[in-house]
Amino acid sequence: MFGGSSDKKTTGGKFIYREEVVGHVFALPFIFGFVCFSLIPIVLSLYYSFTDYSLGTKQAELIGFKNFINLFQDEVFGKSILKTLQYVLISVPCKLAFALLVAFLLTRKSKMVTLYRSLYYVPSLVGGSVAVALVWKQLFARKGLFNTVAKSLGLATINWFGDEKLAIYPLVLMAVWQFGSSMIIFAAGLKEIPSSYYEAADIDGLSGLQKFFYITLPCLSPIILYNLVMQTISAFMTFTQAFIITAGGPNNGTMLYALNVYNQAFKYNRMGYACAMSWVMLVVMSLITLAIFKSSKFWVFSESES
């Protein structure tokens, strides 16, 4: 009697142990990749941020907080922060607003709605590529499509990439054009809003605009929070557009932060300085993300709390 019970426990224990081993084996590739390609580089970058280090030329020499002090004396560093903030503050709200508008249109009943969603999602798959950046550069060139159309209509042409104040806007428009991922998430959120809410609004005589502000936006607020955080982080890391289209010019008018980090690390071979810049940006992004989450309690609607 006791022997049979012991055998069952032993067998069960071996089965659970085998399950744990199988789980660890399947998780091993991710753990290995995370440790080798994420955790170790993060720790090394923190160490190098306190050193004078040039890639492949000399050993790292500890210099304390000198890199961080030099950052705030660097004019290009300050300008790159301002330009990046300008890029984020303009591109992210426009991108989310446009994505929500398209999602609202694509949630209407239609036989072709799946095809339309796929077509609108394609720019998000290829929008950050080098090839598309080159095409975008030609569109806004002095003799590009936009200026050609403007000239044919008798309007003045614009030297987009020759004006320090205007050069950032083609990059913003390219970011807004890549709205597909946010649109898909908004469309899924719109599908989850109970139709009974709109039926009750119809009984109360609410207009379409009132339904949008009193029903749609509050119910979508958790989705808006998610998209806002993800797109803000993505915007801060924008690199390809600035590197390919403008190379940071003119006069550092499109020197986005990620491009500045790249230049310091691989163009000027100041790896320690670039690591310090990366950690400053991590702090800035963390503070902005924290502020968004802290403010969410004032504008994110929770049905359970209502």
C-alpha angles and dihedrals in degrees: 000000000000090000092057092051091049091051091053092051092047092048091047091049092051090049092052090046091052090050090053091049092050090049092051092047092054092045093048097086091054093044091048092048093046094050096043101038103028116018099041094044090049092052092044092049090053090052094046091050087071093048141072098240132164118189113254096348109080144356120273113267118202111238101164117221095344093112091053092047091050090052093067091049092053114099093199090052091054093046092048090054092050093046092047092050090049090050093049096044093051103034101044099053092042091048094049093045092050092045091052092049093051092044090052090053094045095052091068115104112271136143091228096047094108091053092047092051091050092050093049091047095054095080089060090057097049102019096097096047125114092239094056091045089055091050090049090051090055093047092058097036120121090261094029130124097275095050091043091055091044091051092049089053092050094252126136116265120236127221094218099177095038096059116077093209096047101039093084094060098070087054090050091050090050090053091049089050089061093067097124100104093049090045092055091051092047090049090053090049093050090053090056096057107105113247089220089075091060092043090055089047090053090053090051090050099243118168123234091259092050090050090053095051099036101037115012100044097044092048091047094046095101089051090047089052092052094047092044093054095043095045092045091054091045092050092052089055096050110138116139097064095051093042097049103032105038108359086223096302160165097060090329089301091142099029097138116192097251090051091050090052090050092050093049092048103040107015100043095022094230098140097163091051091048091051090053089051090051093054092048089054090048089056092047093049091046092052093048092047090048090050090052092051093046092050092047092082088069098051110018111096118219116191092203091056095046 
